[in-house]
């Protein structure tokens, strides 16, 4: 099977030099202090389209013959890849048709249109990336245009590999660990090719969201597998199936794949924003979120986390905060069956809540001809250790309740 080549990544770097930003490799003092290591961030969130995806898209398109470009290019994406292709279309003056799920946030659609201008046509179809990809492939067959795959393409992988090339060229120290997000595997395949050629002793660690760990599942089985269901929250890295070619490279090159809960990713996003004024998207924060899992082994080591993107819609921040607080054990939801009498809520407040507990969500509708009526109640606590005291007080007061944080099918329906 064909694989990305180091000499081709060198050529890709020359091709990309006038187009992409050579993003900084920044020492991060707060993370370094926390982990007792030298932690550096490769800031691809500062790239032209705020993610590394431009590298692969432009490298692929710039190597296509003029006869192919004349027929136009096609891609399917819900975000960063679409923006990279759109930017390359405008720069190269090539017509592009970009298929995006109908559920794509308006902010991302605007960004794609901004980068592509009159050179692109956006088509919203289906509810998922897979729906958009199927539509794009049909359009490819109908028009003869060239499909620009977001990850399972050698030229795309070699373009992404220039991230790794910049790292090894900029680092004036021995690199012990490199962590990067894995979605379809294109970044991992490209970056690992560079390190196996230039720094073979570096530990290469891929990171996936817990709810969409398709590379980990594939590595465990020894072949590419398709996940039946995924959590799409970390949208830049949530794929049901990794690439065939990217899997082959990652299987050979990567030392370890870690998975991170989506709530942990949210906490990391908030920490980066409040501590370093860095706006990271969920997939961009994956590599940093995984540091806790290897905290002991990286002490005293030189560690690089690739911060892959910063396309985070401000409208998602409330959801990110919510997910973070639930993960940290600071926000809890209950269905509480209140006695339908005056003063029932006051009794609950007096008997169940501690001095630092706060009701932040309350939804109740009085039921006729019933002694009790259910209410959906959200409570924030100051420390996660306070949860046991809260539920103990509720039981002691004879309050009937159902805890729903640990019932995902019910929780997602109600909240």
Secondary structure as UniProt FT lines:
FT   HELIX           6..16
FT   TURN            17..19
FT   STRAND          25..27
FT   HELIX           29..35
FT   STRAND          38..43
FT   HELIX           44..46
FT   TURN            48..49
FT   HELIX           53..62
FT   HELIX           66..69
FT   TURN            70..71
FT   STRAND          73..76
FT   HELIX           80..92
FT   STRAND          96..100
FT   TURN            102..103
FT   HELIX           106..116
FT   HELIX           117..119
FT   STRAND          120..124
FT   HELIX           129..143
FT   STRAND          146..147
FT   HELIX           154..170
FT   STRAND          177..181
FT   HELIX           186..198
FT   TURN            200..201
FT   STRAND          203..209
FT   HELIX           210..212
FT   HELIX           214..221
FT   HELIX           235..237
FT   HELIX           244..253
FT   STRAND          256..260
FT   HELIX           262..276
FT   HELIX           282..289
FT   HELIX           290..294
FT   TURN            295..300
FT   STRAND          302..307
FT   HELIX           314..316
FT   HELIX           317..327
FT   TURN            328..329
FT   STRAND          331..339
FT   TURN            342..343
FT   HELIX           344..352
FT   TURN            355..356
FT   STRAND          358..364
FT   TURN            368..369
FT   STRAND          372..380
FT   TURN            384..385
FT   HELIX           386..396
FT   TURN            397..398
FT   STRAND          400..403
FT   TURN            405..406
FT   HELIX           408..414
//
